[in-house]
Amino acid sequence: MKLVGKYDHEVLHRLGAISVSSTKDETITDVDIDMTQYDTVKAQVDDERLKQPIKDKLVLSDAKMTRVSEDLIDLLISKNLIKLTELPQSVIDKINERKSLRGQL
């Protein structure tokens, strides 16, 4: 199938385009592919592109939330509301590892 026009290169790649020829302004001049699923894949790619900035912000906030959790655990322990030994061993190990690493700074 030959296409002429502006098509999303990422969508064509996911559809398995064998060859894509385009001009400098990214107008596709020739492509060899079955386009029956183009609209469906285009919607998926567009959705991923919209969500990516949100995912990036979540990743950046993870480190901050980790520190908040550490501070909260320290506060609860200092107020004798919980004991470190009441936490699962895997959590204790992670807390101790992070404290040790922070102490090396």
C-alpha positions in Angstrom: 0.0 0.0 0.0 1.4 3.4 -0.9 0.6 6.4 1.4 1.1 10.0 0.9 0.6 12.5 3.7 1.4 13.0 7.4 1.4 9.9 9.4 2.9 9.1 12.8 6.2 7.4 12.3 6.0 5.7 15.7 2.6 4.2 14.7 4.0 3.0 11.4 6.9 1.4 13.2 4.7 -0.5 15.6 2.6 -1.7 12.7 5.7 -3.2 11.2 6.4 -0.8 8.3 8.9 -2.5 6.1 10.1 0.8 4.5 9.1 4.4 5.1 10.2 7.2 2.8 9.6 10.8 3.9 10.5 14.3 3.1 12.3 16.7 5.4 9.0 17.9 6.9 8.2 14.3 7.8 5.5 14.0 5.2 5.5 10.3 4.3 5.8 9.7 0.6 5.9 5.9 0.5 5.3 3.1 3.0 4.8 -0.7 2.6 2.4 -1.8 5.3 -1.1 -3.0 6.2 -2.9 0.1 7.5 -6.1 -1.6 8.8 -4.9 -1.1 12.4 -3.5 2.4 12.0 -6.2 4.2 13.9 -6.2 1.7 16.8 -2.4 1.8 17.2 -2.4 5.6 16.8 -4.8 6.0 19.7 -2.6 3.8 21.9 0.6 5.8 21.0 -1.2 9.1 21.6 -2.4 7.8 25.0 1.1 6.7 25.9 2.5 10.1 24.9 -0.1 11.9 27.0 0.6 9.7 30.1 4.5 9.8 29.8 4.9 13.2 31.5 2.8 12.0 34.4 4.8 8.8 34.7 8.0 10.9 34.7 6.7 13.1 37.5 5.8 10.0 39.5 9.3 8.6 39.1 10.8 11.9 40.3 8.5 12.0 43.3 9.3 8.4 44.4 12.6 9.5 45.9 10.9 12.3 47.9 8.2 9.9 49.1 10.9 7.4 50.2 12.5 10.1 52.4 9.1 11.1 53.8 8.5 7.4 54.7 11.8 7.2 56.4 11.2 10.3 58.4 7.8 9.1 59.4 9.1 5.8 60.6 11.8 7.6 62.6 9.2 9.9 64.1 6.9 7.0 65.1 9.9 5.2 66.7 11.1 8.2 68.5 7.6 8.7 70.0 7.5 5.1 71.0 4.4 4.5 68.9 6.1 1.6 67.1 9.3 -0.3 67.7 11.8 -1.0 64.8 11.6 -4.7 65.7 7.9 -4.7 65.0 8.5 -4.1 61.3 9.2 -6.9 58.9 12.9 -7.8 58.7 13.0 -6.8 55.0 11.9 -3.3 56.0 14.4 -3.1 58.8 17.2 -4.2 56.4 16.2 -1.5 53.9 16.0 1.2 56.6 19.4 0.2 58.0 20.9 0.1 54.5 19.7 3.6 53.7 20.9 5.0 57.0 24.3 3.4 56.4 24.5 4.9 52.9 23.4 8.3 54.1 26.0 8.1 56.8 28.7 7.6 54.2 27.9 11.0 52.6 
